[in-house]
Amino acid sequence: MTFLVFPLHDPDGWRKQQVKEQIPVLNQLFDGIITHVSSATDRELIEYLSDNCTDCHIDDQCKNLIDKIGKKRSELLKYALEQNAYEVMYCDGDRILHWCENNPKELRNCMDSLYVSDFTIFGRTNRAWLSHPDTQHKTESIINDLFNAKTGLNYDLLAAARGMSHKAARMIVNGSKDDTFGVDVSWPMMILESDLSISYVRVDGLSFETNETNQNIDEWIHRFKIVVTELDSMRKNDDDSD
């Protein structure tokens, strides 16, 4: 069985209609869907997800899911394994809804990639990459370039979409100590250091989800903080490997 897992934080119910339109499509693609929503998310949206997904976990301890997002992602993998998932696809909630709405055929075709290797990184095509504001692609490129320098792999790591075999998901659940955004880097590096296989697929569906582009100083600071978090995870991985 192939499960989709994703977190969602939507206090204003901004994605309510999109969820109601895309969850039925996603239910046709996957054998099961498990969500992890913040307690601040719109109540009607939570009720819909609870009624139309295999499982909907509400995090009463975390209002925005940003705190310890790496832990939340690992928990989603654990929930899928408890449902006896053979393969798991992780994707951030806003991205999977956008992908399904705008390029469902591509998403369907990407399902085949889940069976090719133990760990699949879904990255952005050049078109999808350039659809993002400067605050993202100018900061995220720092992480991608350093990962390339360390591994020789030209991967886009920060689109937050991964496919995993049961074995890879189990390895991450049992072995990952990273509770931060740094899992964008630390999970792939964990796989590379194992005997599991890894593959990379570029997709258009991971284009930017909204026409609104917030590029004020606070957004730049937020994005550079994420870069520091990712770099710290990369450094810790090096320390653990020594």
URNORGI-V62608 format. One record per residue. N is the residue number from 0. PSI is psi as a letter, one per 30 degrees, with the letter a starting at -180 (NA if undefined). NEAR is the number of other ideal C-beta (glycine too) atoms within 10 Angstrom. Layout:
# URNORGI-V62608
n = <N	N>
psi = <PSI	PSI>
near = <NEAR	NEAR>
This chain:
# URNORGI-V62608
n = <0	1	2	3	4	5	6	7	8	9	10	11	12	13	14	15	16	17	18	19	20	21	22	23	24	25	26	27	28	29	30	31	32	33	34	35	36	37	38	39	40	41	42	43	44	45	46	47	48	49	50	51	52	53	54	55	56	57	58	59	60	61	62	63	64	65	66	67	68	69	70	71	72	73	74	75	76	77	78	79	80	81	82	83	84	85	86	87	88	89	90	91	92	93	94	95	96	97	98	99	100	101	102	103	104	105	106	107	108	109	110	111	112	113	114	115	116	117	118	119	120	121	122	123	124	125	126	127	128	129	130	131	132	133	134	135	136	137	138	139	140	141	142	143	144	145	146	147	148	149	150	151	152	153	154	155	156	157	158	159	160	161	162	163	164	165	166	167	168	169	170	171	172	173	174	175	176	177	178	179	180	181	182	183	184	185	186	187	188	189	190	191	192	193	194	195	196	197	198	199	200	201	202	203	204	205	206	207	208	209	210	211	212	213	214	215	216	217	218	219	220	221	222	223	224	225	226	227	228	229	230	231	232	233	234	235	236	237	238	239	240	241>
psi = <k	k	k	k	k	k	l	k	j	i	e	f	g	e	g	e	e	e	e	f	e	f	e	e	e	e	f	f	e	l	f	l	k	k	l	j	l	l	f	f	k	k	e	e	e	e	e	e	e	e	f	g	l	e	k	j	k	k	j	f	f	j	f	f	f	e	k	h	e	e	e	e	e	e	e	e	e	e	e	e	e	f	g	h	k	e	k	k	k	k	k	k	e	e	e	e	e	e	e	e	e	f	i	e	e	e	e	e	e	f	e	f	f	f	f	e	l	f	j	k	k	j	a	k	l	e	e	e	e	f	f	l	l	e	f	e	f	f	e	f	f	e	e	e	e	e	e	e	e	e	f	g	k	i	k	j	f	g	f	h	k	k	k	k	l	e	e	e	e	e	e	e	e	f	f	k	g	j	g	a	f	f	f	e	e	e	e	e	e	e	e	f	f	a	g	l	l	k	l	k	k	k	l	f	f	h	l	k	f	l	f	k	j	j	h	l	e	e	e	e	e	e	e	f	e	e	e	e	e	e	e	e	e	e	e	e	e	e	e	f	f	NA>
near = <14	17	26	28	32	24	24	22	21	19	13	10	14	13	20	15	10	17	24	14	12	18	20	10	15	21	15	9	16	21	15	19	22	25	25	24	23	22	16	16	26	18	10	12	22	20	11	16	24	14	9	16	22	19	18	20	18	14	20	8	8	19	14	13	21	15	14	17	24	20	16	19	27	23	18	24	26	16	21	29	19	11	15	11	25	16	23	29	27	25	24	20	24	19	19	24	22	21	26	22	15	13	18	16	8	15	23	13	12	20	15	10	18	20	12	12	19	21	25	23	23	26	19	23	16	10	10	20	20	11	18	19	15	12	20	18	18	13	19	22	14	15	24	21	11	16	22	13	8	14	13	7	14	11	18	24	23	23	25	21	25	26	27	29	21	17	15	25	27	15	20	25	18	10	13	18	11	26	16	20	24	25	26	27	27	24	27	21	22	20	21	14	11	15	7	16	14	17	14	17	18	17	21	15	24	27	20	18	19	10	6	7	13	11	12	9	8	10	16	15	10	14	19	14	12	19	17	12	20	26	15	16	24	18	12	17	19	11	7	12	8	4>
